[in-house]
Amino acid sequence: MEPPPPEQVTLRDGTVLEIRPVRPEDKPHFVAGFARLSRESRYYRFLGNKNTLTEADLRYLTEVDGTDHVALVAVHHLDDGREEGAGVARFVRLKDDPRAAEVAITVPDPWQRRGIGTLLFHRLVAAARARGIRQLRSEIHERNTAIRHLLETVAPAHTVARSGDCITLELFLGGDDDA
């Protein structure tokens, strides 16, 4: 399946971003974006204390196949020609259920509360549906209400598992064959 073309979007505050598929050459954006995550944001995203991204992490996060592992990035083009990552959303199809995928969204703290997560997530959901995904799952920290609200902009989220402070949410996207 062809990746979606890059798309220019304008945030409520007038900032223009480009949303496009993640590429292997985005590794420096991921390193820089990780550095802009607060300790709390890192904890919420990785469900534990994580201080660095390893080479294996960077390969996993940027070397995606576009079918079973899809990732979209929001990039801000700076005046000096450099790019700054402003957020990423991804899904990874579950091996035991090809109609389901694990979803994750990360927006560096300076870019939060500007609608970037919503923009990315809605485009990711469209990509998931186009690839036959009918259910999204996300393991989140129970206090991460922002991500829960974001997930529920698409469909009601149902808690299906709990482990300590973490919960697993499921969203049913439905489809043509769901009657």
C-alpha positions as CSV (number, residue, x, y, z in Angstrom):
1,M,0.0,0.0,0.0
2,E,1.3,3.4,-0.9
3,P,2.2,5.7,2.0
4,P,0.2,8.9,2.2
5,P,1.8,11.9,0.6
6,P,3.1,14.7,2.8
7,E,0.4,17.1,4.0
8,Q,0.7,20.7,5.1
9,V,-1.5,21.5,8.1
10,T,-2.0,24.8,10.0
11,L,-2.4,24.7,13.8
12,R,-4.9,26.9,15.6
13,D,-2.0,29.3,16.4
14,G,-1.0,29.6,12.7
15,T,2.0,27.3,12.9
16,V,2.4,25.3,9.7
17,L,3.5,21.6,10.0
18,E,4.1,18.8,7.6
19,I,2.6,15.5,8.3
20,R,4.2,12.6,6.5
21,P,5.3,9.0,7.0
22,V,8.3,8.3,9.3
23,R,11.5,7.6,7.4
24,P,14.8,5.9,8.6
25,E,16.6,9.3,8.2
26,D,14.3,10.7,10.9
27,K,16.4,9.1,13.7
28,P,17.9,12.5,14.7
29,H,14.4,13.9,15.0
30,F,13.5,11.1,17.4
31,V,16.7,11.7,19.5
32,A,15.9,15.5,19.7
33,G,12.2,14.9,20.4
34,F,13.0,12.5,23.1
35,A,15.2,15.1,24.7
36,R,12.3,17.5,24.7
37,L,10.0,15.1,26.6
38,S,9.6,15.8,30.3
39,R,10.3,13.0,32.8
40,E,6.5,12.6,33.2
41,S,5.9,12.5,29.4
42,R,8.7,9.8,29.1
43,Y,7.2,7.8,31.9
44,Y,3.7,8.0,30.4
45,R,4.9,7.0,26.9
46,F,7.3,4.2,27.9
47,L,5.5,3.2,31.1
48,G,8.7,3.4,33.1
49,N,11.8,5.4,33.5
50,K,13.7,5.7,30.2
51,N,16.6,8.1,29.9
52,T,17.8,7.4,26.4
53,L,16.8,5.8,23.1
54,T,19.1,2.9,22.1
55,E,20.1,2.2,18.5
56,A,17.6,-0.7,18.6
57,D,14.9,1.7,19.7
58,L,15.7,4.1,16.9
59,R,15.6,1.3,14.3
60,Y,12.2,0.1,15.6
61,L,10.8,3.7,15.7
62,T,12.0,4.8,12.3
63,E,12.4,1.7,10.1
64,V,8.7,0.8,9.6
65,D,7.1,-1.2,6.8
66,G,4.1,1.0,6.1
67,T,1.7,-1.9,6.3
68,D,2.0,-3.7,9.6
69,H,3.9,-0.9,11.3
70,V,2.8,2.5,10.2
71,A,4.1,5.7,11.8
72,L,3.3,9.4,10.9
73,V,5.4,12.3,12.0
74,A,4.6,16.0,12.3
75,V,7.5,18.2,11.3
76,H,8.0,21.9,11.7
77,H,10.3,23.5,9.1
78,L,12.4,26.1,10.8
79,D,13.5,29.4,9.1
80,D,17.1,28.2,8.8
81,G,16.1,25.1,6.8
82,R,16.3,22.6,9.6
83,E,13.3,20.4,10.7
84,E,12.0,19.8,14.2
85,G,9.8,16.9,15.0
86,A,6.6,18.0,16.7
87,G,4.9,14.6,17.3
88,V,4.6,11.0,16.1
89,A,1.7,8.5,16.0
90,R,2.1,4.8,15.1
91,F,0.3,1.5,15.0
92,V,1.8,-1.9,15.0
93,R,-0.5,-4.8,13.8
94,L,-0.8,-7.6,16.4
95,K,0.6,-10.9,15.2
96,D,-2.1,-12.9,16.8
97,D,-5.0,-10.7,15.4
98,P,-4.3,-9.1,12.1
99,R,-7.5,-6.9,12.5
100,A,-6.0,-5.3,15.6
101,A,-3.1,-3.0,16.3
102,E,-1.3,-1.4,19.2
103,V,-1.3,2.4,18.9
104,A,1.0,5.0,20.5
105,I,1.2,8.8,20.2
106,T,4.0,11.0,21.4
107,V,4.2,14.8,21.3
108,P,7.2,16.6,22.8
109,D,6.2,18.8,25.8
110,P,6.8,22.2,24.0
111,W,4.3,21.1,21.3
112,Q,1.6,19.7,23.6
113,R,-1.9,21.1,23.8
114,R,-1.8,22.5,20.3
115,G,-3.9,19.8,18.5
116,I,-0.9,17.9,17.0
117,G,-1.8,14.6,18.7
118,T,-5.4,14.9,17.4
119,L,-4.2,15.6,13.9
120,L,-1.8,12.7,13.8
121,F,-4.2,10.3,15.5
122,H,-7.0,10.9,13.1
123,R,-4.8,10.4,10.1
124,L,-3.3,7.2,11.7
125,V,-6.9,5.9,12.2
126,A,-7.6,6.4,8.5
127,A,-4.4,4.6,7.6
128,A,-5.4,1.7,10.0
129,R,-8.8,1.4,8.5
130,A,-7.4,1.4,5.0
131,R,-5.2,-1.6,6.0
132,G,-8.0,-3.6,7.5
133,I,-7.4,-2.7,11.2
134,R,-10.7,-2.7,13.0
135,Q,-9.5,-2.5,16.6
136,L,-6.9,-0.4,18.3
137,R,-5.3,-1.1,21.7
138,S,-3.2,1.1,23.8
139,E,-1.5,0.4,27.1
140,I,-1.5,3.7,29.1
141,H,-0.8,4.9,32.6
142,E,-4.1,5.3,34.4
143,R,-3.4,9.0,35.2
144,N,-2.7,9.9,31.5
145,T,-6.1,11.3,31.0
146,A,-5.0,13.4,27.9
147,I,-4.3,10.3,25.8
148,R,-7.5,8.6,27.0
149,H,-9.5,11.7,25.8
150,L,-7.6,11.7,22.6
151,L,-8.3,8.0,21.9
152,E,-12.0,8.6,22.6
153,T,-12.3,11.3,19.9
154,V,-12.5,8.3,17.5
155,A,-14.5,5.7,19.5
156,P,-15.4,4.9,23.1
157,A,-12.4,3.3,24.8
158,H,-13.0,0.2,26.9
159,T,-10.6,-0.9,29.6
160,V,-9.8,-4.6,29.0
161,A,-6.9,-5.1,31.4
162,R,-5.2,-3.6,34.4
163,S,-1.7,-4.1,35.7
164,G,-0.7,-1.9,38.6
165,D,-1.0,1.7,37.4
166,C,-1.3,0.7,33.7
167,I,-4.5,0.0,31.8
168,T,-5.1,-1.5,28.4
169,L,-7.7,0.3,26.4
170,E,-9.5,-1.0,23.3
171,L,-11.2,1.1,20.6
172,F,-13.4,-0.5,18.0
173,L,-13.2,1.2,14.6
174,G,-15.8,-0.8,12.9
175,G,-15.8,-1.5,9.3
176,D,-17.8,-2.4,6.2
177,D,-18.3,-6.0,7.4
178,D,-19.6,-4.9,10.8
179,A,-23.3,-4.9,10.7
